[in-house]
């Protein structure tokens, strides 16, 4: 179990942090609780990353809805940062993401960060592909509008 958590932690942390923002640690904890409780129900061990991704997205959206978000909270820079970045840009991106709803952040993470196809994203979120397309368009437009303002 320890090896599994260590292997998945950077990925789960990145997904949860991007969607739940300052509540990313809470979402990550809830994700691992769900993963460990339900590990026996995983039918295909090779599909663990996709299975964990689904749980992480669901828990991140739930946790983000339950709490207020601080766009410049303490979780701005996580241990999953792998390259030096301009701190001002990180703060701007995080603040812009915080102004979006959890569902919009989730669609941006899945499509633009994880590189999932519309079909994969639709399956993961349990919506039609057309819904993914429209949500992605609205999320990108909202992000750009807020980023430029």
N, C-alpha and C positions, 0 to 999 in steps of 0.2 A: 504494500500500500504506500509506504514511504517513497519508494522509487517511482511509483506512478505519479504521486502528487508532485515530487520534485521535477519530473519530466514535463508535466502539464502546466505547472505553475506560471512560467513566463508567458505562455500562450493565453491561458485563462486570464491572467492579470491584465494583459494587453486588451483583450476583448471587454472585460468587465470595466476596466478603467476608462476606455473610450466611450462606453455607453452610459455607465452609472456615474462617471466623473468622480466627485469627491466621496461617493459611496461605493467606489470600485472595490475597496477591500471587503466591505460587507457583502457585495455581490459575489466576490470570489469565494468568500467563506461559505455562503449559501450554495454556490455551485459545487464546491467540494463535498459539502454535506450530502447534497442530492446524488452526486456521482458515487460516493462511497456507499450510500444506502441502497442504490439501485444497480450497482455494478453486476450483480448476479443476473439482472435482466438483459444485459448486453449480449445479444445473440452472436454477433460477429466481432471478435476482438480486433480485427483489422480496421474496423470502422470506429474505433474509440475516439479519434479526433473529431469526427463529424458529430458523434453522439454527445461528446463533451461540449462542443461548440453550441449545439442546440440548447443544452442546459444552461450554459453561460449566458447566452443571449436572453433566454427566458427569465433567468434570475436577475440579470442586470436591468432589464426593463421593469420588472416587478419592484426591485429595490429603488430604482430611480423614481418611480411613481410614488412610492411610499414616503419619500423624504424630500426635503427642500435641498436644492443644490446651490453650492457656493461656487461661482465661476472661477474664483481664484483661491480655492481652498488649499489645504496642506498637501494634497496628493498630486500636485502639479507635475512633478518629475518623478517617474517611477524607476525602479531598478531595471525595468525592461528597456529603458532607453539605451540604444546600442551605439549611437554615434553622437559626437558633439553637435549641439544645436544652439541656435540663437535663442536665449531665454525669452526675449521679448516676443519672438514669433510663437514660441510655445504658449506663452500667456495669451496672446491674441487668438490663436487657434482654439485653445481651451475655453476661453471666454465666449467665442463664437459658437462652439459646440454646446456650451452650457445654455445658450439662448434657444437651442432647438429642443424639441421633445425627445423622450427616450426612443420612441419608434423611429424618428428621423435619424437619430444617431446610430441606431442599430442597422438601418438600411445602408447608411454610409459606410459603416465598419465592414459589413458583409460584402458589399459590392466593391468599394474602393480600397479598403485595407486588406481584406482577405482575398479579394479577387474572385469571389464566387460568381457563377453565371446567374442570369435571371431565374432560370429553372431551379437551380440549387437554392437560391435565396427564397424563392416562393415555397419550395418544399420545407425549408427550415422554419419559415415564419408561418406556414400553414395558410397562405393566401394564393390567389391566382397570379400568374405571370404579369398580366396587365396591371394588377394592383402594385406589384413590385416596380414596374416601369413608371407608373404615375407617382408613387411615393418617392422613388429615387429622384425623379425630375423635380418634385416639390422640395425635397430635402436639399438637393444641390443648389437650387435657386435661392432657397432661404439662407443657406450658408453663405453663398456669394453676396447676397444683399447685405447681410449682417457684417460680413468681412469687410466690404467696401465702405460701410458707413462709419 
